[in-house]
Amino acid sequence: MAYKRSHYHPTRLSSNEEDEDTVYFTPLGAAKEVGRSCLILRYKGRTIMLDCGIHPGRTGDDALPFFDSGPDAEEIDIILISHFHLDHAASLPYFTEKVQGGAFKGRIFATHPTKAIMRLMLQNHIRTDSVRLAADGTSADEGAEAPLYTEEELQAGAPQDHGCSSIRISNNKELAVCCVKEHLKSPQPSSWAWARGASGRQVLVL
């Protein structure tokens, strides 16, 4: 049976419905499933996206997080990438370059190893996806599935245009109302846990 993206729609709150003293958490993926990790946190007028991955068991648009159920791309202040696995990072070029015409203008943060290895992982993902699509044998005129993004879009995307910043593993980094802290038991030695804090309150995402 074909997978239908309509089976899951997180509740979206407009900004005028939100209480400034409440932390709002919206999963756009990785809710009741493994894959396409993408979480939205809102607090004190700030909007942060935690990870931006794909579902490893899906292809094409079906592999993406439910971006249409989240805030507008231009409302997101910061994207934090925890580590380089595809289910946590592989939809990042799609989001920065294609969602709402590339409306995202915020900053992207990752550790230096994550940033370096993520680029290699995404380049390899593009190539293996191209091989898979070529083996399918259908043409664009016949409704063939298109790659989520090209190598050119990856090169033009997040790491350069949006200032993908590195975080030294020995430091805490204050990001507006966001605090990034090392998490030594993360899946990869390059990964971090993100703690978002303001006014003495924090949300820790492991």
Secondary structure, DSSP 4 states (H G I P E B T S, - for coil): ----GGG-------GGG--TTS-EEEEEE-SSSSS--EEEEEETTEEEEE-----TT--GGGGS--GGGS--GGG--EEE-----HHHHTTHHHHHHTGGGT---SEEEEEHHHHHHHHHHHHHHHHHHHHHHHHH---GGGTPPPPS--HHHHHHSHHHHTTEEEE-TT--EEETTEEEE--TTSSSTT--EEEEEETTEEEEE-
